[in-house]
Amino acid sequence: MARLPNTSPQTLLVLEALLEAPTAWHYGYALSQRTSLRSGTLYPLLMRLAEQGWLETRWTEPERPGRPPRHTYRLTTEGARSAAAQLANARAERGETAHHSRPGIEGAGA
Amino acid sequence: MSRRFLPGAALDRLAARTACRLLAWSAARVEGNERAWLDALAAELDEFESGGAQLLWAAGGLRLVWRGERRQLVGRAYRFSPVLVIVLGVALFVWLAFSIAQQYVWLALGLGVLTGIGVLVAVPTLIALVRACVKLVSRWLAARHADQQRLRRTWSRLALVVGSLCLVSLVGLGLALNGAVDQMLAQGPATAGVVASAADRGAVEAALRQLPGMARQDVYLTTLVKPLSVNGMPLSEVAPGPPLCPPKSLAPNCQVPTRTLAQVVQGIADKFTSIQSFDLAHGQLPDITNFDDGAGSNGPGYNQIIGPRGRRLTASDANTYNVMVAANCPKQACPGYEPVNGDLVTVESLVTRQIVQLRIVGQYYVEDGQPIPLFGMVLADDSVVRALTGGAPSYAYGLRISATQRQALFAQLRAVAPAAQLYDFTRLGSASRSVPGYTDFTDPFAAELAFAPDQAGLQAGQIGEVALLAALLASILIVATWEIRALARARRTLSAAPGT
């Protein structure tokens, strides 16, 4: 049976991290630290969420001279609503125990 | 002051440099959306303090490269064309192998061994050629500053080059192989035969004279007879009775052949139904190998048959009714009956009703299923056939010609001498079936009728082969056109791209 989109554990981790501060812009590095996902997993997920319209992206000016511009991400309004629904469904299926057993997400980056 | 070398720090720097190079390598292999996301990934690299962590982070870029490659693989029709070229190449190879095996069964084993050796040589050569071609293409692209992904897809180029090389090699190999086979056949036994009546003799020989490059041509006389008796006994008495099984209580699993007595008699009659004669007085002798009289083969001629018993015909048998017959029965049609040297066989001509008595002086052995270029089962002097036919025998021509020559000759003979019987000795099935005396030929008309389906089958087979070859060539042309157009489009894109 085909899996529903954006319901993989890794995707839910990213959505959860983004929903911690839904209006803030997040860096890839920070998301990786918060979700413990490697770049090879994280960036394809972000790409797919952006292609689906759940995520908006922008380039930001470097904070320190000599550094390249950084890419940042945040949920769109529609994306935030869908992400919240997905997380609620996932929690309902697995129960809050499973939620607490996952690594904690303390705030959002940037 | 000397700097202290710290292995950990050196490794860290090495990892950091490797991370940068890995990202640069990945960036060169993606474009569009993936390229932007790879840049995003690369922009985070400075956040990591250690080189090892940077390397791990940069390795994630490989997923983006793969994602881009996978995206390109989906939904591009022209991407299938290199695969199609390879499939066509394999199909062409199978067709060539099948065609050769079908036409030259007795050469199949030799060709298989030669092919195996050829593959051992060809594979390393092909790999070297492919590598050289890919390198040349890569250098050409680099020289043109080609950074378009379509042109950089190594697998696409590799498949195209390999497929094209395979096609060219196979076509070349097929042509060379056909030539080699024809050459081998032209130096071996007769590859084709023609039997014509006296009325058609002139037309047949005129056609043969117009055939260039014929390696060898032998002419024999031949006729068909009805065997009446052996040593004065009717064939039905010569033949053993049908085999019987002991009572079932003794041998419950005994099975006897289902041939009837009439079938056995017919099998014996087949031994004597057709006569092929030789000009013994002038040295035209049956070419027999391994004859146990110690004489061996007849020198430079080709070996037709093996002689296990009695003696072979010599010039001293000219103008006598001494004959050689087959020691065994083709397809085991006459079990239990074995000719004995000295037997007298009485036969009646189907042409003139003339009756003569033949004396068996030697026997030869025909290996069942082998394409033996014989036009008659009874081997005799020309005087026998002339006596039976009243001076109007049929003429049999054993020819060593190539497949191309055979096709041309047969086509011409069908036009100028449609009653002539045409034999392709390189085709095992048709040779075994069509050589007179091997089957139930009882009169000249039956022989002609029996051969008619072969002609139709041959024509249908040729048409099928030509159609298949034409379809393959058309497919190759279509695929080649696709590829050229795809490359041309890519070149136009490249030329139009800014900065190139």
HADDOCK unambig.tbl for C-alpha pairs under 7 A between the chains (distance, minus, plus):
assign (segid A and resid 28 and name CA) (segid B and resid 44 and name CA) 7.00 0.50 0.50
assign (segid A and resid 29 and name CA) (segid B and resid 44 and name CA) 5.99 0.50 0.50
assign (segid A and resid 38 and name CA) (segid B and resid 57 and name CA) 6.88 0.50 0.50
assign (segid A and resid 38 and name CA) (segid B and resid 60 and name CA) 6.98 0.50 0.50
assign (segid A and resid 39 and name CA) (segid B and resid 57 and name CA) 5.55 0.50 0.50
assign (segid A and resid 39 and name CA) (segid B and resid 60 and name CA) 4.72 0.50 0.50
assign (segid A and resid 40 and name CA) (segid B and resid 59 and name CA) 6.96 0.50 0.50
assign (segid A and resid 40 and name CA) (segid B and resid 60 and name CA) 3.46 0.50 0.50
assign (segid A and resid 40 and name CA) (segid B and resid 61 and name CA) 6.28 0.50 0.50
assign (segid A and resid 40 and name CA) (segid B and resid 63 and name CA) 5.44 0.50 0.50
assign (segid A and resid 44 and name CA) (segid B and resid 64 and name CA) 6.80 0.50 0.50
assign (segid A and resid 68 and name CA) (segid B and resid 43 and name CA) 5.82 0.50 0.50
assign (segid A and resid 69 and name CA) (segid B and resid 43 and name CA) 6.64 0.50 0.50
assign (segid A and resid 70 and name CA) (segid B and resid 40 and name CA) 6.35 0.50 0.50
assign (segid A and resid 70 and name CA) (segid B and resid 43 and name CA) 5.55 0.50 0.50
assign (segid A and resid 70 and name CA) (segid B and resid 44 and name CA) 6.90 0.50 0.50
assign (segid A and resid 71 and name CA) (segid B and resid 40 and name CA) 5.23 0.50 0.50
